Amino acid sequence: MRWVPVVTALGNQVSADVDTAFAALAAYARRLRFWNNLIIALATAAIVAPLSLGVRVPTALVLAAVALVLVRAARTGLIWFGKTGILTLIGQPIPMVDMPPAATELLAELRSSQKRMRIKWSEADGWSDLSTDVICRPFGALLLSSDPDVQVLALFSWRPGATPAIEVQVGHHPLKTAFPKWADRCLGLPPEALAKALRQVLGNIDANTASMMKFDAMMTANDLLRLGLCHQSPKVLVDAACDFLLATCGEALMLNPAAYGTKPVERIALSYRRQSSEPHGPKLGLRGTDSVTWMEQAFTGRYPNFSESLKKIAVPDDA
């Protein structure tokens, strides 16, 4: 294993495509940083400037300035860490990023601790690992940019002129968390291989609503597991898949720690459904319905007419 800059890990062409894909997200982060710093600076100046001139500042003005700073800092924190609240109801949503497959896979590996990323702020500093919590934040994808000025936007550290060096680990690196024993082993396949096998089992999925539901459910489960999420049980995985399939197309899946484990709430963008226009069926995701039952069986390898056929195609016994 060795450490290389992000550009080297992705390649020049992919890095260029990634930088283009990051334009809207980086612009959003810059605006957030600009208004956060400006409002705090103005509120501070409204108190400090009169005092430096020997002018008594009204108590109401001091309290208003402090309240403004606290509210703005709280709002910025909620947005930066991917949380929702009253302060985030107004404003533009965080832009979604459609990255090239190679970058999407690398980000998934970093977020699931299959690969590591490290940072060094200056030549005098040593290297330190970036935690998966940082990478999983809404702006964490910006760490894959080739531009240090964009990378630093993901770190919630806005030191003027800071240009950190960031590297990723390449080569084989075993999973820190073993793949869950209960999961259908087909879910361990690369997404392209799973999709190909599903199409063979399901036939013409474009003309069959039930087949489309099965395809979407298995691909959702595969994406969640490859991201290192929803390892607790089949029920957790099924519920998360149902929530995503019922959401408006293009809407990110929001993971609730009370329902899906102990990880913080985070927006999970799954790419394969972005070209779809409608959720596949009003019953999908309703607890206790057949849709939940068969999905749980398929994910755990107990649905012989579907899962066993898929295993024979996707994961031969002599493999």
N, C-alpha and C positions, 0 to 999 in steps of 0.2 A: 504494500500500500504506500501511496505517496500523496503529498499535498501539492495542489496546483491552483493557480488563479481560476476564477470562474470562467473566464474566456477560454482558457485552455481546456477545461472540462467539457464545455459545450461545443467548442469550435467557433471559428470566426463567423460563418454564415448564420448559424443558429443564434449566436450572441447578437448579431445585427437584427435579426427578426425579433428577438426578445426585447431589445431596446425599443423597437418600434411599438411592440405590444404594450410596453410599460408607459407610454407617453401620457395617457389620461390618468393613470393611477399616480404617477410621479407628480403630475401637475396638481392633482388633488392634495397630495401630501405637502407640497410646497405652499399651497394656499392655506392649508390648515396651520402650518408652521408660521407663516407670515402673519396671519390675523391673530394667532395666539400670542406671539411675541409683541406685536404692535399694541394690542389692547392692554397687555400687562405693562408695557413700557409707558403708555399714555396715562394709565391709572396711577402708576408709581410717580410719574412726573407731576401729576396734578397735586400730589401731596408734598413731594420733595422740593419742587421749585419754589413755592411760596415760603416754605420753612427756611430755605437758604437765603431768602431775602428778608427774613425776620417778620414775615406776615403770618398772623395766626390763622390756621386753617380750621374752618368750621367742622365740628364733630360729624355733622351729617355728611359732609363731603368725604371725610376720611372713611366713614362706614360704607358709603356708596362705592368708593374706589376699591376697598377691600372686598366687598361683596362681588363686584364686577370681576376682579381677579380670580376669586375662588370659583365663581360660576364658569368663567371661561376655561380655567384649568381643568375643572371637572368635566366639562363637555369635551375638551380635547382628549382627556384620558379615556372617556367612554368610547369615542370614535377610534382612538388608536389601538385599544385593546379589544375591539370588536364587540363591545357590549351595547345594550340598548337602554334607554331611559327617557324621561320627560325632556331632558336637555337635547336629545338627538332627534326629536320628532320633526324639527324644522331643519331643512337643509338638504342638499343633494346626497343621494346614496353613494357609497364608495363604488367606483367603477369596477366592473368585472374585467379580468384579464384573460385573453385567449392566447396562451403561449404555444409554441411549437411542441410536439410530442416529447422530444428529448428533454426540454426544459421542464415540462410537466412531470415527467418521470423522475428527474433529478430532485425537484422540489418535494415530491411525494416521499422519496427515499430519505431526504433530510428531515422531513416532518415526522417520519416514523422511526428515526434513529438508525436507519440502515446505513446511512452515511453521515459524516460529521462535517461541520463547518467551523472555521476558526478565524479570529480577527486579531490584528495588531494595529494599534493607533499611531505608533511612531516607531522609528528605528530604535529608540531608547527603551521601548516597551517590549515585553515578551508576548508570545502568542497565547490566546485564551480561547477556549471553546465557546461557541454561541449555543445557547440552550435551545431545545426544540420549541419552548414556549415563545421565544422571540421569533423563530422562523414561522410558527403557526399563526402569528398575528395577521390581521388584514393586510398590512403593508410588508409582511415578511418576504413576499415574492420578490420585492425590489432588491433583495440581496443578490439575486442572480443577474443583475445589471452589470454591464461592463464599465459603467461610469461610477467612480467612487462617490461623486456628489449625489447620485441617485441611491446608491447602496446605503449611504448614511441616513437617508430619509426613513429607512425601515427600523432604525435603532432607537428612536425616541431619545436621541442624544444630539442636540443641535448646537454643538460647539462650532463657532465661526471658523471656517477654513479647515475643518477636520476632514481629512481624506484617508480613512483607514485602509489597510491592506486586508483583503478577505480571500481565503482559500477554502477549497473543498477537498475532501478525501476521495481519491479514485482507487479503483482496484476492489478486490473482494473484501467485503466487511460483513460478518454474520449479523443476523437480526438479534437485537437485544431481547426482544420478546418473541418467544416461539409462536409459530402459526398455531391458532387454536385447534385442538384435536377434534372439536365438534364440527368444524366447518367442512363443507364439501371440498375435497382436494382440488376440484376444478377451479375454485376461486383463487388458487395460488398461481394460476396461469397469467401470462401477460395479457392485458385487455384485448389485443388484436387476436390472439389465439383463442381466447374464450369466446369472443364474438363470432369467429369463424365456426367453432364447434356448435355454438347455439343455433346458428343459421342452418346447419346440417340437421340438427335434431328437430327444430321447429318448422322447417320448410319455409313457405312464403309468409314471413311474419308481417309483411306490409298489408296483407289481406286478411289477417286473423288477429282480432283484438286480444284474445286470450294469449296467443303467442307473443304479441308485443308486450303484454304485461309480464310474461315470464322473462323475456329478453331484458327488459328494463330492470326488473327486480334483481336478476343475477348480475347484471353489469353494475348496478348500484352497490350491491353487496361486495363485489370484487373491488370496486374503487375504495369503499370504506375500509375494507381490510388492508388493502395495499397502503392506505394512508396511516395505518396503525391505530385505527379507531374501532370502537364497538367490538372489542374482543371478549366481552363478558359472557354473552350467551346468544343462542339463536334468536330468542325473542327480542333482544335489544337490536340486533342487526335487522330483523324483519320490520320492527317499528320504525327504525331510521329509514329503511328503504321505502316504506309506505309513505312516510312524511314527505320524502323527496318527490315521489311520483305524483302526489296530490298537489304539490306546490305549483305555482304559476311557472311556465317555462322560462328558464333563465334565472329564476330566483335561487339564491344560494340556500343550501340546507343549513339550518341553525341547530347545532347540537346543544341540548339542554343537559347540564351535568346531573340534574336530579333523575333524568331518564336514561342517560347514556353513559354513566360512569362518573369519574372524578375530574376529568379534564375540564378546563374553563370553557365557557360558551365560545364557539368560534364558527365563522362562516365557512362552510365547506362547499367549494364549487366543483361539481362533477361535469366533465366536459361532453360526454357522449350524447346527452339529450339536448344540447343547445340548439340543434336544428329542428327539434320537434316543435309543434305548435300547440298541442293540447295534452293534458294529462290523460292517461289511458284508462278511462272508466271511473264513474262516480263511486263505485263500491270499494275500489282499491284502497286499502289502508284502514278500513273500518274494522275495529277490533272484534274478533269472533267470527268474521266472515270466512268463506272458503279461501279467499285470496290470501289471507294471512296464514291459514293452515297449510296450503300447498307450498307457499314460499318457504315456510319454516322447514317443511319436510325436504324440499329441494336443497336448501342450504346445508342441511345436515346429512344428506345422502340417503334419506328414507323414502324417497318418492320414485319407485322403480321404473315407471313408464317414462320418466324424464331424466332423473339424475343418473341412473345406471347407464342409460343409453349415452348420455353426455360423457360419462367417465370412459366408456369404451372408445369413444372417438377422440376425446381430448387428452386423456391420460391412460394410454394402453398399459395393461398389467405388466408387460415385459419391458416397460420403459425404465 
